[in-house]
Amino acid sequence: MLGLRRDATYCGRPCKTAASDARRKSDGRSARKEAERYERNGEKRKALSRDVYWKNRDAYVQRSRDWRKSNPGLKRIQEQNRRGRKRNNPGFAEVTASQWRRELRRTGGKCTYCDNDATTVDHVIPLCKGGRHAIGNLVPACQSCNCSKSGLLLIEWRHRAR
């Protein structure tokens, strides 16, 4: 199948369309058109999206609940990432689920401080004391140790525990 480009031969319509789409994407035409279309119809699209959400709110809420229940580890990581961004942490680095799983494997799923089962993420240097939200500052901890350590540095917490 011959196309508009004299030097191009396509095996069929899908290949020709894919090549055309790739060219448009690479030269920025699609992005410009999409930006213009959004500028013209942005409010209308937002309103439509809100309407769809409110009509199907129960289904959206249930799907979100089900996901949180089946992915508690990922949800915890999401919450930690959100907390790090919320505090406008200059050393913020997104922590991925695979990084966290590797950290859990390293400790055998046990609390870094007491060897109970780890159920929470602890910042060794707390965010409130300028610690980074990055995998190098995160360790698995049990709820008890994490709550008692709170915003203390490790040395302060250990000294207070004596």
C-alpha positions in Angstrom: 0.0 0.0 0.0 1.5 3.3 -1.0 1.2 6.3 1.2 1.6 10.0 0.9 5.3 9.6 1.3 6.8 8.5 -2.0 9.5 6.4 -0.4 7.2 4.6 2.0 5.4 1.3 1.4 3.1 -0.1 4.1 1.7 -3.6 4.5 -1.7 -2.3 5.3 -3.8 0.5 6.8 -2.8 -0.3 10.5 0.9 0.1 9.7 0.3 3.3 7.7 -1.8 4.8 10.5 0.8 3.8 13.1 3.6 5.4 11.1 1.6 8.6 10.6 0.8 8.7 14.3 4.5 8.3 15.2 5.5 11.1 12.9 2.9 13.4 14.4 4.0 12.5 17.9 7.7 13.0 17.1 7.3 16.5 15.6 5.0 17.8 18.4 1.9 18.3 16.3 -0.2 16.0 18.4 0.9 17.7 21.7 0.1 21.2 20.3 -3.3 20.1 19.1 -4.1 18.4 22.3 -3.0 21.5 24.3 -5.2 23.7 22.1 -8.2 21.4 22.4 -7.8 21.3 26.2 -7.6 25.1 26.3 -10.8 25.3 24.3 -12.7 22.6 26.1 -10.9 22.3 29.5 -13.8 23.3 31.7 -16.3 21.2 29.7 -14.0 18.2 30.1 -13.6 18.7 33.8 -17.4 19.1 34.3 -18.0 15.9 32.3 -15.4 14.1 34.4 -17.0 15.3 37.7 -20.5 14.3 36.4 -19.3 10.8 35.6 -17.6 10.5 39.0 -20.7 11.6 40.9 -23.0 9.3 38.9 -20.7 6.3 39.6 -19.3 7.4 43.0 -20.2 4.2 44.9 -18.4 2.1 42.3 -15.3 4.4 42.4 -15.2 4.3 46.2 -15.7 0.5 46.3 -12.9 0.0 43.8 -10.6 2.2 45.8 -11.4 0.3 49.0 -10.8 -3.0 47.4 -7.5 -1.9 46.0 -6.4 -0.6 49.4 -7.4 -3.8 51.1 -5.6 -6.0 48.6 -2.4 -3.8 48.5 -1.7 -2.6 52.0 2.1 -2.4 51.4 1.7 -0.3 48.3 -0.8 1.9 50.1 1.6 2.5 52.9 4.3 3.5 50.5 1.9 5.9 48.7 1.0 7.5 52.1 4.7 7.9 52.9 5.4 9.4 49.6 2.5 11.8 50.0 3.7 12.8 53.5 7.2 13.4 52.2 5.8 15.7 49.4 3.4 17.4 51.8 6.3 18.5 54.0 8.0 19.9 51.0 11.0 17.8 51.8 14.0 19.0 49.7 15.5 15.6 49.7 12.3 13.8 48.6 12.9 10.8 46.4 10.0 8.6 45.4 10.2 5.2 47.0 9.0 2.4 44.7 7.3 -0.8 45.9 10.3 -2.9 44.7 12.7 -0.8 46.7 10.6 -1.3 49.8 10.2 -5.1 49.2 14.0 -5.3 48.9 14.3 -3.5 52.3 11.8 -5.9 53.8 13.7 -8.9 52.5 16.9 -7.5 53.9 15.5 -7.4 57.4 13.4 -10.6 56.9 10.2 -8.7 57.4 11.2 -7.9 61.0 11.4 -4.6 62.9 14.8 -3.1 62.7 14.7 -2.2 66.4 13.2 -5.2 68.2 12.7 -8.1 65.8 8.9 -8.2 65.9 7.0 -8.3 62.6 7.5 -5.0 60.7 4.1 -3.3 60.0 5.2 0.3 59.4 7.8 2.5 57.7 10.1 4.5 59.9 12.3 7.4 59.0 15.6 6.9 60.8 16.2 10.6 60.8 12.6 11.9 61.1 11.2 14.3 58.5 10.5 16.9 61.3 14.3 16.9 62.0 15.2 17.4 58.3 15.5 13.7 57.3 14.9 12.8 53.7 12.1 10.7 52.5 14.3 8.3 50.5 15.0 4.6 50.7 18.3 5.2 52.5 16.5 6.8 55.4 13.6 4.3 55.6 13.6 1.1 57.7 10.9 -1.4 58.5 9.5 -1.1 62.1 6.8 -2.5 64.2 3.9 -0.2 65.2 5.1 0.0 68.9 8.7 1.0 68.1 7.6 3.5 65.4 5.1 5.2 67.7 7.4 5.4 70.7 10.3 6.7 68.5 8.0 9.3 67.0 10.0 12.3 65.9 13.2 11.5 67.8 16.6 10.6 66.4 17.6 7.1 67.0 20.2 8.0 69.7 17.6 10.2 71.5 15.1 7.4 71.5 17.5 4.8 72.7 18.7 7.1 75.5 15.1 7.8 76.5 14.2 4.1 76.6 16.8 3.3 79.3 
